[in-house]
């Protein structure tokens, strides 16, 4: 029972792919990040080389996976307790993990890894993964309607995605190639009122059985009018239409407004994740 680490995406997909794909809800981040790396190249998230890993269980097959695309934290998917314990030990012995600045994992696993890391840490973010149990239309319905984003919307999309990343404080940025890919399969929806875009919701293309909604963004001056609920409802419908049987999204637990919106739309909690970073 051991972890194997590599910078080879092909080797990771061959070894960890079946185990990761078998749990598409808990492993949604691993699946969508790997998909983007396959489509846009190994440095789609930054100039530093990514790191991949898989844990081999007692039966000799991979049973858990992880990846890290600097400057983002290491992402650990669904993993047995033994795998989390072994990863905690590897944090102090594996050279490829020496430059980690953060770990994102299910809350219990993140807490265990923080204790094992051997350095001061702090909680940077707590998120909740939701799955759609039964879509409910916003009530009252917001004024306006949704439409698919097109190439002509690219300047607006770039501005809004940059604003979204600046607001959440993460290292992400707007990516024109990624936006074009989402436009290609109808994965970006705009809510319009009187012909003017007022809110945005996007979703990853379905991978296996699951698609994940996000980001959702409304400019601050236009909030509180139900536009985000309207466009998220439409994006959720579109994710089903694109072939997903599981529609997911993440929320920041520090934002009760967004959590309330998604609960009213029919999303139900699955698990909480915590990002711990070196203090």
C-alpha positions in Angstrom: 0.0 0.0 0.0 1.8 3.1 -1.2 1.5 6.4 -3.0 3.2 6.9 -6.4 3.9 10.4 -7.6 4.7 11.6 -11.1 4.5 14.6 -13.5 3.3 12.3 -16.3 -0.4 12.9 -17.0 -0.7 9.8 -19.2 0.7 7.6 -16.5 -1.7 9.1 -13.9 -4.7 8.6 -16.1 -3.8 5.0 -16.8 -3.2 4.1 -13.2 -5.7 6.3 -11.3 -8.3 6.9 -14.0 -10.6 3.9 -13.2 -10.7 4.6 -9.4 -11.2 8.4 -9.9 -13.9 7.9 -12.5 -15.7 5.4 -10.3 -16.6 8.2 -7.9 -17.5 11.1 -10.2 -19.2 13.2 -7.5 -16.5 13.3 -4.8 -13.8 13.3 -7.5 -15.3 16.1 -9.7 -12.3 18.4 -9.2 -9.8 15.7 -10.2 -11.9 14.8 -13.3 -12.4 18.3 -14.6 -8.8 19.5 -14.0 -7.4 16.4 -15.7 -9.8 16.9 -18.6 -8.6 20.5 -19.1 -5.0 19.4 -19.0 -5.7 16.9 -21.7 -7.5 19.5 -23.9 -5.3 22.6 -23.3 -1.9 21.1 -22.5 0.0 20.3 -19.3 0.5 23.9 -18.4 -3.1 25.1 -18.8 -3.1 26.3 -15.2 0.4 27.8 -15.0 4.0 27.5 -16.1 5.0 25.1 -13.3 4.8 21.4 -13.9 1.7 19.6 -12.4 2.0 16.8 -9.9 -0.1 13.6 -10.0 -0.4 10.7 -7.6 -2.3 7.5 -6.9 -2.5 5.2 -3.9 -2.3 1.5 -4.5 -4.4 -0.5 -2.1 -3.8 -4.0 -0.7 -5.2 -5.7 -3.8 -2.6 -4.0 -6.0 -4.9 -1.6 -7.8 -5.2 2.2 -7.5 -7.9 3.2 -5.0 -7.4 7.0 -4.8 -5.9 9.9 -6.7 -4.6 13.4 -6.3 -3.2 16.2 -8.4 -1.7 19.6 -8.0 -1.5 22.3 -10.7 0.6 25.1 -9.2 -0.2 27.8 -8.1 -3.3 25.9 -7.0 -3.2 23.6 -3.9 -2.9 19.9 -4.0 -6.4 18.3 -4.6 -7.1 15.0 -2.9 -10.1 13.1 -4.1 -12.1 10.4 -2.3 -9.6 8.3 -0.4 -9.6 5.5 2.2 -8.3 6.4 5.7 -5.2 4.3 5.0 -4.4 6.4 1.9 -4.8 9.7 3.8 -2.5 8.4 6.6 0.1 7.4 4.1 -0.1 10.7 2.3 0.5 12.5 5.6 3.7 10.5 6.0 4.7 11.3 2.5 4.4 15.0 3.1 7.6 15.0 5.0 9.5 12.4 3.0 8.5 12.8 -0.7 10.7 15.4 -2.5 7.9 16.1 -5.1 5.7 17.3 -2.2 8.3 19.6 -0.7 7.1 22.7 -2.4 3.4 22.3 -1.6 1.8 25.5 -0.2 -1.7 24.1 0.3 -3.9 21.1 0.4 -7.6 20.8 -0.5 -9.4 17.7 0.7 -12.6 16.5 2.4 -12.7 18.3 5.8 -11.7 15.3 7.9 -8.9 14.4 5.5 -7.6 18.0 5.4 -7.5 18.2 9.2 -5.5 14.9 9.4 -3.1 16.1 6.7 -2.6 19.5 8.4 -1.7 17.7 11.6 0.8 15.4 9.7 2.3 18.2 7.6 4.8 19.2 10.3 4.4 23.0 9.8 2.1 25.7 11.0 -1.1 25.8 8.8 -4.3 27.9 8.6 -7.6 27.3 7.0 -7.8 29.3 3.8 -11.3 28.3 2.6 -14.2 26.0 3.5 -16.5 24.8 0.7 -19.5 22.6 0.4 -20.2 20.2 -2.5 -23.8 20.0 -3.6 -25.6 17.7 -6.0 -28.9 18.4 -7.6 -31.6 16.2 -6.2 -34.5 17.7 -8.1 -34.5 21.0 -9.9 -36.9 23.7 -8.6 -37.6 26.9 -10.5 -36.9 30.2 -8.8 -40.0 31.6 -7.1 -40.5 34.4 -7.7 -39.0 34.2 -11.2 -36.5 37.0 -11.9 -37.1 39.5 -14.7 -35.4 38.6 -18.0 -34.4 35.4 -19.7 -31.3 33.3 -20.3 -29.4 32.8 -23.6 -26.3 31.0 -24.6 -23.1 33.0 -24.7 -21.3 33.3 -28.0 -17.9 34.4 -29.3 -19.2 38.0 -29.5 -19.5 38.0 -25.7 -15.8 37.2 -25.1 -14.8 40.6 -23.8 -17.7 40.6 -21.3 -16.9 37.0 -20.3 -13.2 37.8 -19.7 -14.1 40.8 -17.6 -16.6 39.0 -15.5 -14.5 35.9 -14.9 -11.5 38.1 -13.9 -13.9 39.9 -11.5 -15.1 36.6 -10.1 -11.6 35.3 -9.4 -10.6 38.7 -7.9 -13.6 38.5 -5.6 -13.0 34.9 -4.4 -9.3 35.6 -3.9 -8.0 32.5 -5.7 -5.1 32.2 -8.1 -7.3 31.5 -11.1 -7.7 33.8 -14.1 -9.8 34.1 -17.2 -8.7 31.8 -19.9 -9.9 32.6 -23.5 -9.2 29.0 -24.7 -11.2 27.6 -21.8 -14.1 30.0 -22.4 -14.1 29.1 -26.1 -14.3 25.4 -25.2 -17.3 26.0 -23.0 -19.0 28.1 -25.6 -18.5 25.3 -28.1 -20.8 22.9 -26.1 -23.2 25.5 -24.8 -21.6 25.6 -21.4 -21.9 29.4 -20.7 -25.3 31.0 -20.0 -26.0 34.7 -19.7 -29.1 36.1 -18.0 -30.4 39.2 -19.8 -32.8 41.9 -18.8 -34.0 44.2 -21.5 -31.3 42.8 -23.8 -28.4 43.6 -21.4 -26.4 40.7 -19.7 -26.8 40.9 -15.9 -25.6 37.5 -14.7 -23.5 34.5 -15.8 -23.4 30.8 -15.0 -21.3 28.1 -16.6 -20.8 24.4 -16.3 -18.1 21.9 -17.1 -18.9 19.5 -19.9 -20.1 16.1 -18.5 -17.3 13.7 -17.6 -18.6 10.3 -17.0 -22.0 10.9 -15.4 -21.3 14.3 -13.8 -21.2 18.0 -14.7 -20.4 20.8 -12.3 -21.9 24.3 -12.4 -19.6 27.2 -11.9 -18.6 29.9 -11.9 -21.7 31.9 -11.2 -21.2 35.6 -11.3 -23.4 38.7 -11.0 -21.8 42.2 -10.9 -22.2 43.7 -7.4 -24.5 46.5 -8.5 -27.0 44.0 -10.0 -27.2 41.6 -7.1 -30.3 40.8 -4.9 -32.7 40.7 -7.9 -32.7 36.9 -8.5 -30.6 36.9 -11.6 -28.1 34.4 -10.3 -30.9 32.0 -9.3 -32.4 32.3 -12.8 -29.2 31.7 -14.7 -28.1 28.9 -12.4 -31.5 27.2 -12.9 -31.0 27.4 -16.7 -27.4 26.2 -16.5 -28.5 23.2 -14.4 -31.1 22.3 -17.0 -28.5 22.7 -19.7 -26.1 20.4 -17.9 -28.7 17.7 -17.8 -29.4 18.2 -21.5 -25.7 17.9 -22.2 -25.8 14.3 -20.8 -25.1 14.6 -17.1 -27.0 12.4 -14.7 -25.3 14.2 -11.7 -25.2 18.0 -11.6 -22.9 19.4 -9.0 -21.6 22.7 -7.7 -19.4 24.1 -4.9 -20.2 27.0 -2.6 -18.1 29.0 -0.2 -19.4 28.2 3.3 -18.7 31.8 4.3 -21.4 33.0 1.8 -24.8 32.2 3.2 -26.6 34.0 0.3 -25.3 31.6 -2.4 -25.8 28.5 -0.2 -29.4 29.6 0.3 -30.0 30.1 -3.4 -28.8 26.7 -4.3 -30.8 24.9 -1.6 -33.9 26.6 -2.9 -33.1 25.4 -6.4 -33.0 21.8 -5.2 -29.3 21.2 -4.5 -28.5 19.1 -1.5 -25.2 18.9 0.5 -22.8 16.0 -0.3 -19.6 16.8 1.6 -17.5 19.7 2.9 -14.0 20.4 1.8 -11.3 22.4 3.5 -8.2 24.1 2.0 -5.3 24.4 4.4 -2.2 26.4 3.6 1.1 26.9 5.1 0.9 29.7 7.7 
